[in-house]
Amino acid sequence: MDVAELVGTTLARLGVAQVFGVVGSGNFHVTNALRASGVPFVATRHEAGAATAADAYCRLTGRVAVVTTHQGCGFTNALTGIAEAAKSRTPLIVLTGDTAGAAVLSNFNVDQDALARAVGAVAERVHSPESALADTVRAYRTAVQQRRTVVLNLPLDVQEMPSAASEVPEVAVPARVRPDHGAAVALADLIAGASRPVFVAGRGARASGDRLRALAETSGALLATSAVANGLFHDDPWSLGISGGFATPLAAELITEADLIVGWGCALNMWTMRHGKLIGPEATVAQVDVDQSALGAHRPIDLGVLGDVGLVAEDVLAELTTRGLTATGYRHPDVRERIATRGRWSDEQTPDESTADGIDARTLSRMLDDLLPAERVVAVDSGNFMGYPSAYLSVPDEQGFCFTQAFQSIGLGLATALGAALAQPDRLPVAALGDGGFQMSIADLDTIVRLKLPMVLVIYNDAAYGAEVHHFTGEDQDIVRFPDTDLAAVGRGFGCTAITVRTADDLAQVTTWLDGPRDTPLLIDAKIADTGPAWWLAEAFGH
């Protein structure tokens, strides 16, 4: 076999689960080698979409995916999606062609290693036929064991060289890190001494929900999550939902009054802690993370514990059990009643500011939450609208929400929903998008139609880049406002079932689609009434 076939076959044997990409001459043979080895391939219409779909697939399956691109322009097209994955520490392989070493005048020649490193990815390459197997295994091992996004460059001249097949070694998953005993005892001391503890779980806690629930029950802690871990404690009566900008007024109040906040696999960054406003003056802050550099990176902490979230929770619970501790903590009957009655944004009394021409985003989101099946997976793009679906559309668990926001780029939501839909095929995929982000990524609407995904696309259409409109109040806004576009007509052109929603009555058409065969995606062009900046945007930027 040639090197291209060896690389594709090796990655398949190592266990990559899915490939997304746009195929050109530089990645044609290696992509077919992956397909021939049984790895499913989805051809997207743009490389940025391929990278983000692969990222979402990895997040919701826990398995390594591959995005494959042509050299030069194919690779640079994918960079925004690669940056998002790299910032999120998604174990992803970017398999890209590269120009031959001697092709210094090639139109496609750019420094792909430097570009990969510039966006936070790890740059690797296949150097020769003799090293091809080891180079490929090293890239896969780095992705899996270090939770990194790895760019594996395949120079065209090396791809074509003959290479002997070799046995592929097994790559072990990273060992879980048990905490130092003294650190676990110190955290147990803090929890035992707290009367109002709150646990905030992040991405690093997504696999440890049951253990955190058990520790919280013993210690009397309330439970919350960062946005990326939304749904982790969905059905728990002591759950406050999302902490930070999307927090309900009750969640913000109870977190601010905590005397101990423990971040579990959570960065405790400006968004999750509202620039520190959710940390009361008397609160002690502890943080648990498997990455030493994450401890205290965003704000001062009183205690940092290095270790796997699940193992730390187990060890702290064992320590508290040995002491015979069972505390009421923050779990008083009146607190439970307040959470039951005001624990969700849907419980908050907000005015309906819909007009004859536009629907209030809160009304839209509330009604969709009631209409759509509970077994759903929600993907949210970035923009002024993003808090509405994040806060109002409930999800059944942490696998029901995918939030590609580490780079805060608009235009990733549609591809996120694509990857999430393939990762969770038994759930209704819901893409929550702004009109700007949707039009930026519209090419992959073709992919969603082609795959016949029964997806609901909700476009919060304010005919503007809404975040900028509300951020730069009092200034000339012509550069961020646009004529209204009939996005339902665009959706029908791609092959979607599409409706325009201006009033609550228009949403009856959603039920018609749900009751039908769902053999085409449903695109909802929701014309949004101008109700001012979203609450999270106003809070975040002081408006």
ZALUMMI-983991 format. One line per 3 residues: number of its first residue (from 0); their letters; for each residue x, y, z of C-alpha. Coordinates in pm, 1 decimal. Example, Ala and Ser with C-alpha at 12.3 -4.5 7.8 and 13.67 -1.06 7.14 Angstrom:
ZALUMMI-983991
0	as	1230.0,-450.0,780.0 ~ 1367.0,-106.0,714.0 $
This chain:
ZALUMMI-983991
0	mdv	0.0,0.0,0.0 ~ 101.4,362.4,-36.3 ~ 139.4,596.9,259.4 $
3	ael	-205.2,754.1,212.8 ~ -368.5,413.0,239.8 ~ -152.9,322.1,539.1 $
6	vgt	-250.2,638.8,727.3 ~ -622.1,593.3,662.1 ~ -614.2,225.6,752.2 $
9	tla	-414.5,292.7,1066.8 ~ -654.7,557.6,1194.8 ~ -946.8,324.0,1131.7 $
12	rlg	-777.8,44.1,1324.9 ~ -699.2,281.9,1610.2 ~ -1072.5,345.4,1641.3 $
15	vaq	-1172.1,677.7,1483.2 ~ -1548.9,677.4,1463.9 ~ -1650.4,928.3,1197.4 $
18	vfg	-1499.1,1143.3,923.8 ~ -1623.9,1480.4,798.9 ~ -1464.0,1677.1,521.3 $
21	vvg	-1442.9,1839.3,182.3 ~ -1238.9,1627.7,-55.9 ~ -983.0,1759.5,-300.1 $
24	sgn	-686.1,1603.9,-472.8 ~ -471.5,1632.7,-159.8 ~ -696.2,1422.4,64.9 $
27	fhv	-883.8,1206.7,-185.7 ~ -690.4,882.1,-138.2 ~ -657.3,897.7,239.9 $
30	tna	-1029.6,968.1,275.0 ~ -1114.9,668.2,59.4 ~ -876.9,457.1,266.5 $
33	lra	-1073.3,549.9,578.5 ~ -1400.9,469.0,402.8 ~ -1267.4,136.6,275.3 $
36	sgv	-1176.6,52.6,634.4 ~ -1535.2,105.9,747.2 ~ -1525.2,459.9,888.7 $
39	pfv	-1839.4,655.3,788.8 ~ -1773.6,973.2,590.2 ~ -1992.2,1283.5,559.0 $
42	atr	-1911.8,1526.6,278.9 ~ -1988.0,1878.9,396.8 ~ -2002.9,2186.3,174.8 $
45	hea	-1741.3,2388.5,362.0 ~ -1436.9,2287.6,563.6 ~ -1529.7,2504.7,862.8 $
48	gaa	-1853.8,2308.6,884.9 ~ -1664.8,1981.6,862.4 ~ -1434.6,2079.0,1149.3 $
51	taa	-1719.8,2193.1,1373.4 ~ -1939.3,1891.2,1296.8 ~ -1648.2,1664.2,1386.4 $
54	day	-1590.7,1863.2,1705.9 ~ -1955.7,1825.3,1808.9 ~ -1951.4,1455.2,1726.3 $
57	crl	-1648.5,1403.6,1952.3 ~ -1807.1,1596.0,2239.6 ~ -2128.5,1394.5,2239.0 $
60	tgr	-1984.8,1047.5,2177.3 ~ -1652.1,1060.8,2358.6 ~ -1492.1,906.1,2048.6 $
63	vav	-1226.0,1051.5,1820.0 ~ -1347.3,1191.6,1489.0 ~ -1152.1,1310.2,1185.6 $
66	vtt	-1191.4,1619.3,971.5 ~ -1013.7,1587.5,638.7 ~ -914.8,1876.4,411.9 $
69	hqg	-725.4,1960.9,96.8 ~ -389.5,2130.8,142.3 ~ -356.3,2508.2,166.2 $
72	cgf	-695.1,2670.4,109.2 ~ -889.7,2364.3,227.5 ~ -699.6,2370.6,553.5 $
75	tna	-729.2,2747.4,603.0 ~ -1104.4,2728.8,540.0 ~ -1130.4,2497.5,841.4 $
78	ltg	-925.9,2711.9,1079.5 ~ -1214.4,2870.4,1271.0 ~ -1362.5,2529.4,1347.4 $
81	iae	-1017.3,2397.2,1437.5 ~ -961.5,2691.4,1674.2 ~ -1292.4,2618.1,1850.3 $
84	aak	-1201.0,2252.6,1892.5 ~ -849.5,2334.0,2011.9 ~ -971.3,2586.6,2269.1 $
87	srt	-1221.5,2329.0,2392.9 ~ -955.4,2056.1,2420.4 ~ -1155.4,1831.3,2187.3 $
90	pli	-964.5,1511.6,2096.5 ~ -991.3,1558.4,1720.5 ~ -769.3,1463.8,1425.4 $
93	vlt	-738.6,1711.9,1138.4 ~ -610.5,1504.7,848.1 ~ -490.4,1745.1,582.3 $
96	gdt	-292.2,1725.1,265.6 ~ 22.3,1936.8,244.6 ~ 240.9,2051.1,-40.8 $
99	aga	552.2,1853.3,-119.5 ~ 867.8,1979.6,47.7 ~ 1016.8,2087.7,-285.0 $
102	avl	699.7,2263.3,-406.0 ~ 796.5,2599.3,-261.6 ~ 621.2,2790.2,-542.2 $
105	snf	295.5,2593.4,-525.8 ~ -20.7,2803.0,-505.2 ~ -122.9,2586.9,-209.0 $
108	nvd	197.3,2634.5,-12.6 ~ 145.9,2787.3,332.7 ~ 309.8,2708.0,664.1 $
111	qda	43.0,2467.8,790.7 ~ 240.5,2374.9,1102.1 ~ 255.9,2740.6,1207.8 $
114	lar	-113.1,2791.1,1132.3 ~ -205.4,2488.7,1343.2 ~ -0.2,2608.6,1638.3 $
117	avg	-136.1,2962.9,1600.2 ~ -490.9,2845.9,1678.2 ~ -386.3,2617.6,1963.9 $
120	ava	-372.0,2283.1,1783.9 ~ -80.1,2040.0,1789.3 ~ 109.5,2019.8,1459.2 $
123	erv	219.5,1673.6,1348.2 ~ 314.0,1533.9,1009.7 ~ 388.5,1213.1,826.1 $
126	hsp	758.8,1244.1,751.0 ~ 840.2,937.4,543.4 ~ 714.6,590.9,445.8 $
129	esa	932.3,441.9,717.6 ~ 788.2,666.9,990.3 ~ 428.1,685.2,863.1 $
132	lad	284.7,433.7,1107.6 ~ 461.3,584.7,1408.2 ~ 369.4,938.6,1297.9 $
135	tvr	1.7,846.7,1270.0 ~ -6.5,662.4,1601.3 ~ 168.1,954.2,1771.8 $
138	ayr	-93.8,1197.5,1642.8 ~ -378.1,973.2,1761.2 ~ -215.8,916.4,2098.7 $
141	tav	-171.5,1290.9,2151.8 ~ -537.0,1352.3,2069.7 ~ -663.9,1081.3,2304.7 $
144	qqr	-423.3,1099.3,2593.7 ~ -369.4,1475.1,2607.4 ~ -720.4,1577.2,2493.1 $
147	rtv	-579.7,1787.0,2210.7 ~ -682.4,1877.0,1858.3 ~ -405.0,1747.1,1633.7 $
150	vln	-331.2,1851.3,1275.6 ~ -167.2,1562.6,1089.3 ~ -6.9,1694.6,768.8 $
153	lpl	27.6,1453.8,475.3 ~ 274.0,1590.4,214.5 ~ 167.0,1493.7,-136.7 $
156	dvq	499.1,1339.4,-233.9 ~ 508.7,1124.5,79.9 ~ 147.5,1011.5,34.2 $
159	emp	230.0,847.7,-296.9 ~ 529.8,648.8,-173.8 ~ 493.9,274.2,-112.2 $
162	saa	480.4,161.6,249.1 ~ 459.2,-180.5,404.2 ~ 161.2,-260.0,626.7 $
165	sev	249.4,-303.1,992.5 ~ 73.2,-410.1,1307.4 ~ -102.7,-116.1,1471.3 $
168	pev	-31.2,-86.1,1843.7 ~ -307.4,-33.8,2096.1 ~ -334.4,317.3,2235.7 $
171	avp	-453.9,320.8,2595.5 ~ -702.5,578.8,2713.4 ~ -553.5,819.6,2968.5 $
174	arv	-548.0,693.8,3323.4 ~ -775.7,874.2,3564.9 ~ -577.6,1086.4,3808.6 $
177	rpd	-656.5,1019.8,4174.7 ~ -607.8,1324.5,4396.5 ~ -347.4,1360.1,4666.2 $
180	hga	-500.8,1234.9,4990.3 ~ -421.8,1556.9,5174.7 ~ -590.0,1765.1,4904.7 $
183	ava	-903.6,1549.3,4921.1 ~ -910.3,1586.1,5299.5 ~ -869.7,1963.5,5268.9 $
186	lad	-1166.5,1980.2,5031.0 ~ -1367.8,1759.1,5266.5 ~ -1286.9,2003.0,5546.9 $
189	lia	-1419.2,2295.4,5343.7 ~ -1736.4,2110.4,5250.1 ~ -1794.5,1988.6,5605.7 $
192	gas	-1762.5,2342.6,5737.2 ~ -1995.9,2501.6,5482.8 ~ -2356.8,2581.8,5556.8 $
195	rpv	-2446.5,2693.4,5202.1 ~ -2226.1,2499.4,4955.3 ~ -2279.9,2515.4,4578.8 $
198	fva	-2118.3,2278.8,4327.0 ~ -2064.1,2416.2,3975.5 ~ -1984.8,2140.8,3724.8 $
201	grg	-1814.7,2210.2,3391.3 ~ -1696.7,2018.4,3086.8 ~ -1458.8,1810.0,3294.9 $
204	ara	-1746.2,1680.9,3508.4 ~ -1972.3,1559.4,3229.1 ~ -1890.9,1193.7,3302.4 $
207	sgd	-1921.0,1231.4,3679.4 ~ -2275.2,1350.7,3737.6 ~ -2382.3,1059.1,3957.4 $
210	rlr	-2080.7,1093.5,4187.8 ~ -2131.1,1466.4,4225.2 ~ -2497.8,1411.2,4304.6 $
213	ala	-2402.3,1161.9,4576.7 ~ -2150.5,1400.3,4732.1 ~ -2395.6,1688.8,4711.5 $
216	ets	-2665.6,1483.1,4882.5 ~ -2434.6,1402.0,5172.2 ~ -2304.3,1757.1,5206.7 $
219	gal	-2624.9,1948.7,5136.3 ~ -2486.8,2126.5,4830.7 ~ -2692.9,2282.9,4554.8 $
222	lat	-2596.2,2188.8,4199.3 ~ -2526.1,2409.1,3898.9 ~ -2336.2,2379.6,3570.8 $
225	sav	-2145.2,2591.4,3327.4 ~ -2316.0,2632.7,2989.8 ~ -2118.5,2351.4,2825.0 $
228	ang	-2234.1,2102.5,3090.8 ~ -2599.1,2209.3,3070.3 ~ -2834.2,1919.5,3145.5 $
231	lfh	-2599.4,1729.7,3376.1 ~ -2838.5,1763.3,3672.2 ~ -3155.2,1819.2,3470.5 $
234	ddp	-3393.8,1611.5,3683.2 ~ -3243.9,1688.1,4025.1 ~ -3474.5,1889.8,4256.8 $
237	wsl	-3170.2,2074.8,4393.7 ~ -3038.4,2180.5,4053.2 ~ -3009.3,2553.2,3976.2 $
240	gis	-2941.0,2498.3,3606.7 ~ -2676.7,2709.2,3433.2 ~ -2454.5,2937.6,3637.9 $
243	ggf	-2337.8,3267.6,3490.9 ~ -2489.8,3494.1,3231.3 ~ -2771.4,3250.5,3153.7 $
246	atp	-2855.2,3192.4,3521.9 ~ -3209.6,3251.5,3640.6 ~ -3257.5,3531.6,3894.3 $
249	laa	-3307.0,3267.4,4163.6 ~ -2991.0,3077.6,4066.6 ~ -2788.4,3399.5,4071.9 $
252	eli	-2928.4,3487.1,4414.0 ~ -2859.0,3146.1,4569.1 ~ -2509.1,3115.5,4422.2 $
255	tea	-2418.0,3465.6,4539.8 ~ -2530.4,3375.7,4892.6 ~ -2319.0,3056.9,4900.7 $
258	dli	-2040.6,3038.1,5157.4 ~ -1855.3,2774.9,4950.6 ~ -1836.7,2742.0,4571.9 $
261	vgw	-1661.6,2436.6,4429.2 ~ -1585.4,2429.9,4057.1 ~ -1571.4,2070.4,3933.4 $
264	gca	-1391.8,2050.9,3598.0 ~ -1508.0,2407.9,3550.8 ~ -1293.8,2710.2,3466.4 $
267	lnm	-1496.1,2949.6,3685.3 ~ -1433.5,3208.2,3415.0 ~ -1590.8,3548.3,3355.0 $
270	wtm	-1899.5,3393.4,3192.9 ~ -1969.6,3121.4,3449.6 ~ -1914.2,3358.2,3744.1 $
273	rhg	-2041.5,3682.4,3583.8 ~ -1705.0,3854.6,3611.9 ~ -1689.3,3731.2,3973.3 $
276	kli	-2022.1,3889.9,4070.6 ~ -2165.8,3549.4,4164.8 ~ -1895.8,3499.2,4426.7 $
279	gpe	-2014.7,3660.6,4748.3 ~ -1771.3,3849.6,4973.5 ~ -1770.6,3571.5,5233.3 $
282	atv	-1747.8,3280.2,4989.1 ~ -1460.6,3033.7,4986.0 ~ -1373.2,2909.0,4637.2 $
285	aqv	-1230.3,2566.7,4555.8 ~ -1156.3,2419.1,4216.5 ~ -1104.4,2061.4,4099.2 $
288	dvd	-942.9,1988.1,3764.2 ~ -730.8,1722.3,3597.3 ~ -514.2,1999.2,3447.9 $
291	qsa	-282.0,2176.4,3691.4 ~ -265.0,2487.3,3475.1 ~ -643.3,2531.3,3498.5 $
294	lga	-641.8,2571.0,3877.2 ~ -679.1,2939.2,3958.8 ~ -626.1,3042.6,3597.6 $
297	hrp	-930.3,3271.5,3581.2 ~ -966.0,3389.3,3940.5 ~ -806.8,3346.8,4282.4 $
300	idl	-906.6,3027.2,4458.6 ~ -867.4,2918.0,4819.0 ~ -801.2,2553.6,4733.8 $
303	gvl	-704.2,2375.5,4413.1 ~ -732.2,1998.1,4386.2 ~ -556.9,1818.6,4102.1 $
306	gdv	-740.6,1507.2,3992.9 ~ -1018.4,1344.7,3797.1 ~ -1351.1,1495.5,3902.3 $
309	glv	-1515.0,1159.1,3962.3 ~ -1227.8,1024.8,4171.0 ~ -1203.5,1344.6,4374.9 $
312	aed	-1577.4,1328.9,4444.7 ~ -1543.6,962.6,4547.9 ~ -1251.6,1031.7,4782.0 $
315	vla	-1416.5,1334.5,4942.8 ~ -1739.9,1139.7,4991.3 ~ -1546.0,853.5,5148.5 $
318	elt	-1376.4,1097.7,5385.1 ~ -1707.2,1256.6,5486.1 ~ -1865.9,912.9,5530.9 $
321	trg	-1579.0,808.5,5756.6 ~ -1649.4,1114.0,5968.2 ~ -2017.9,1023.0,5980.7 $
324	lta	-2115.1,1354.8,5821.4 ~ -2458.4,1401.7,5670.3 ~ -2534.6,1771.5,5644.4 $
327	tgy	-2845.5,1964.1,5552.0 ~ -2629.6,2243.6,5414.5 ~ -2820.3,2450.0,5160.5 $
330	rhp	-3096.6,2191.3,5121.5 ~ -3378.4,2342.1,5325.2 ~ -3743.9,2280.6,5236.3 $
333	dvr	-3800.7,2646.2,5151.8 ~ -3504.2,2643.2,4911.4 ~ -3640.3,2332.7,4741.1 $
336	eri	-3980.1,2497.1,4705.6 ~ -3824.0,2809.4,4555.9 ~ -3631.3,2599.0,4304.1 $
339	atr	-3947.3,2406.6,4216.1 ~ -4141.9,2725.9,4148.9 ~ -3870.5,2956.6,4011.9 $
342	grw	-3590.1,2724.5,3904.3 ~ -3631.1,2773.9,3529.6 ~ -3653.4,3079.2,3310.9 $
345	sde	-3994.8,2955.8,3199.2 ~ -4111.9,3010.4,3557.3 ~ -4017.0,3378.4,3549.8 $
348	qtp	-4292.8,3625.6,3473.8 ~ -4170.8,3830.8,3178.6 ~ -4378.8,4054.6,2952.8 $
351	des	-4473.9,3930.7,2607.3 ~ -4349.3,4209.8,2382.5 ~ -4456.8,4044.7,2058.5 $
354	tad	-4599.9,4268.8,1787.9 ~ -4808.3,4200.6,1480.5 ~ -4485.6,4167.3,1281.0 $
357	gid	-4250.5,3997.8,1526.0 ~ -4255.6,3747.6,1808.4 ~ -4086.1,3797.7,2144.7 $
360	art	-3785.6,3563.2,2160.3 ~ -3889.9,3455.2,2511.1 ~ -4239.7,3364.9,2394.1 $
363	lsr	-4099.2,3177.5,2095.4 ~ -3856.3,2979.9,2309.5 ~ -4114.6,2894.8,2577.0 $
366	mld	-4361.0,2767.4,2319.3 ~ -4100.3,2561.6,2135.2 ~ -3995.1,2402.2,2463.0 $
369	dll	-4354.1,2288.0,2509.9 ~ -4403.9,2177.3,2149.7 ~ -4084.5,1985.8,2077.7 $
372	pae	-4026.0,1632.4,2210.7 ~ -3831.5,1613.8,2537.9 ~ -3576.9,1373.4,2386.2 $
375	rvv	-3378.4,1633.3,2199.1 ~ -3023.4,1749.7,2135.0 ~ -2989.9,2127.8,2115.2 $
378	avd	-2704.1,2308.6,1939.5 ~ -2673.4,2684.3,1987.1 ~ -2487.9,2933.8,1770.3 $
381	sgn	-2343.1,3258.0,1903.9 ~ -2511.9,3598.1,1907.1 ~ -2752.5,3821.7,2096.8 $
384	fmg	-3020.8,3550.6,2077.1 ~ -2812.7,3266.1,2222.2 ~ -2937.2,3291.6,2580.5 $
387	yps	-3299.2,3225.9,2483.9 ~ -3258.6,2868.8,2353.1 ~ -2989.7,2793.8,2610.8 $
390	ayl	-3214.8,2898.6,2897.9 ~ -3562.1,2806.1,2775.1 ~ -3511.0,2483.9,2576.7 $
393	svp	-3472.0,2211.8,2836.7 ~ -3255.4,1908.9,2761.7 ~ -3279.1,1558.9,2911.0 $
396	deq	-2912.4,1530.1,3012.8 ~ -2562.5,1655.0,2936.1 ~ -2569.1,1470.2,2601.0 $
399	gfc	-2862.4,1684.1,2494.8 ~ -2676.9,2013.8,2464.1 ~ -2380.8,2108.7,2246.1 $
402	ftq	-2230.0,2452.8,2289.9 ~ -1935.5,2534.2,2060.3 ~ -1858.7,2874.4,2211.6 $
405	afq	-1496.0,2864.1,2325.7 ~ -1393.2,3083.8,2031.3 ~ -1721.9,3278.9,2035.0 $
408	sig	-1755.4,3269.6,1658.7 ~ -2094.9,3305.1,1498.1 ~ -2169.7,3063.9,1217.5 $
411	lgl	-2078.6,2736.7,1391.7 ~ -2425.9,2642.5,1514.8 ~ -2553.1,2470.7,1199.9 $
414	ata	-2249.6,2242.7,1173.7 ~ -2264.0,2179.5,1549.0 ~ -2619.8,2054.9,1503.6 $
417	lga	-2506.3,1833.2,1215.8 ~ -2240.2,1662.8,1428.1 ~ -2475.0,1639.4,1726.7 $
420	ala	-2749.8,1481.2,1515.5 ~ -2517.1,1205.3,1396.5 ~ -2384.6,1154.2,1748.7 $
423	qpd	-2737.6,1125.6,1895.1 ~ -2946.6,969.3,1616.1 ~ -3234.9,873.7,1846.5 $
426	rlp	-3305.0,1233.0,1950.2 ~ -3463.5,1525.7,1771.6 ~ -3181.8,1762.9,1671.5 $
429	vaa	-3257.6,2130.7,1724.7 ~ -3033.9,2400.4,1575.8 ~ -3081.9,2742.2,1738.1 $
432	lgd	-2933.0,3005.0,1509.3 ~ -2924.1,3377.4,1446.9 ~ -2991.9,3505.4,1097.1 $
435	ggf	-2633.1,3626.4,1064.3 ~ -2474.7,3297.7,1169.4 ~ -2718.5,3097.1,959.2 $
438	qms	-2639.9,3288.5,643.3 ~ -2268.4,3263.5,717.3 ~ -2290.5,2881.5,727.4 $
441	iad	-2582.4,2818.3,493.3 ~ -2384.2,2588.6,262.6 ~ -2421.5,2299.1,503.7 $
444	ldt	-2798.9,2323.1,496.3 ~ -2747.3,2117.5,179.6 ~ -2565.3,1853.4,385.5 $
447	ivr	-2846.7,1832.9,639.8 ~ -3109.3,1796.6,363.7 ~ -2898.2,1543.0,175.5 $
450	lkl	-2866.4,1327.5,487.9 ~ -3243.1,1358.9,547.3 ~ -3187.0,1460.6,907.3 $
453	pmv	-3516.7,1532.4,1087.1 ~ -3377.8,1854.1,1227.6 ~ -3559.8,2162.9,1353.0 $
456	lvi	-3374.1,2481.3,1261.9 ~ -3493.3,2779.7,1463.3 ~ -3362.8,3105.7,1320.4 $
459	ynd	-3398.9,3400.1,1556.9 ~ -3419.4,3651.3,1273.0 ~ -3376.9,4014.7,1377.4 $
462	aay	-3228.1,4117.9,1039.0 ~ -2911.7,4232.9,1211.2 ~ -2600.8,4138.0,1398.6 $
465	gae	-2802.1,4181.6,1716.1 ~ -2518.2,4178.2,1966.9 ~ -2357.4,4477.1,1795.4 $
468	vhh	-2691.1,4657.9,1760.3 ~ -2749.8,4639.9,2132.9 ~ -2386.7,4688.5,2234.0 $
471	ftg	-2333.8,5007.1,2032.7 ~ -2650.8,5191.0,2129.5 ~ -2668.3,5553.7,2024.5 $
474	edq	-2425.6,5504.5,1735.5 ~ -2472.5,5471.5,1359.2 ~ -2579.8,5108.6,1315.6 $
477	div	-2628.6,5088.1,939.0 ~ -2326.6,4858.5,911.5 ~ -2487.0,4590.4,1132.9 $
480	rfp	-2848.8,4607.5,1011.2 ~ -2975.2,4438.8,695.2 ~ -3294.3,4416.2,489.0 $
483	dtd	-3529.0,4143.1,603.3 ~ -3466.4,3819.1,414.5 ~ -3722.3,3547.6,344.2 $
486	laa	-3518.4,3267.7,498.5 ~ -3814.7,3029.3,476.7 ~ -3800.2,3061.9,97.2 $
489	vgr	-3427.1,2995.7,109.8 ~ -3491.4,2685.0,319.8 ~ -3749.2,2555.0,74.9 $
492	gfg	-3498.5,2608.9,-202.7 ~ -3259.8,2373.2,-27.7 ~ -3536.8,2114.9,22.9 $
495	cta	-3656.7,2194.3,375.0 ~ -4009.0,2223.2,501.3 ~ -4010.2,2588.9,602.1 $
498	itv	-4241.0,2826.4,785.3 ~ -4236.4,3194.0,876.5 ~ -4330.8,3279.0,1233.9 $
501	rta	-4438.1,3629.0,1332.2 ~ -4696.5,3543.4,1597.9 ~ -4757.8,3264.7,1846.3 $
504	ddl	-5038.8,3129.3,1626.5 ~ -4791.7,3063.7,1345.5 ~ -4622.6,2796.4,1559.1 $
507	aqv	-4917.1,2561.6,1501.0 ~ -4732.9,2462.6,1182.0 ~ -4458.5,2308.1,1397.4 $
510	ttw	-4707.6,2054.4,1531.5 ~ -4807.3,1965.7,1175.3 ~ -4445.6,1885.1,1090.8 $
513	ldg	-4395.2,1689.8,1413.6 ~ -4703.5,1479.4,1338.3 ~ -4587.5,1406.7,985.9 $
516	prd	-4315.6,1182.2,845.7 ~ -4035.9,1430.9,932.2 ~ -3862.6,1331.3,610.0 $
519	tpl	-3724.6,1680.9,554.9 ~ -3574.2,1927.1,803.1 ~ -3805.0,2197.0,939.0 $
522	lid	-3674.0,2552.8,909.3 ~ -3847.4,2815.2,1124.7 ~ -3780.8,3171.5,1010.8 $
525	aki	-3886.0,3346.3,1331.9 ~ -3914.2,3721.9,1287.6 ~ -3803.5,3851.5,1627.4 $
528	adt	-3954.9,4160.7,1789.0 ~ -3703.9,4420.3,1908.8 ~ -3717.6,4396.1,2288.8 $
531	gpa	-3375.8,4548.1,2350.0 ~ -3058.3,4361.5,2443.0 ~ -3088.7,4010.3,2579.4 $
534	wwl	-3057.0,4001.1,2957.8 ~ -2727.0,3813.6,2949.8 ~ -2577.7,4065.5,2703.9 $
537	aea	-2694.3,4357.5,2913.8 ~ -2539.1,4199.7,3223.5 ~ -2215.1,4100.1,3053.4 $
540	fgh	-2143.2,4436.0,2895.0 ~ -2307.0,4673.2,3140.0 ~ -2606.0,4785.0,2930.5 $
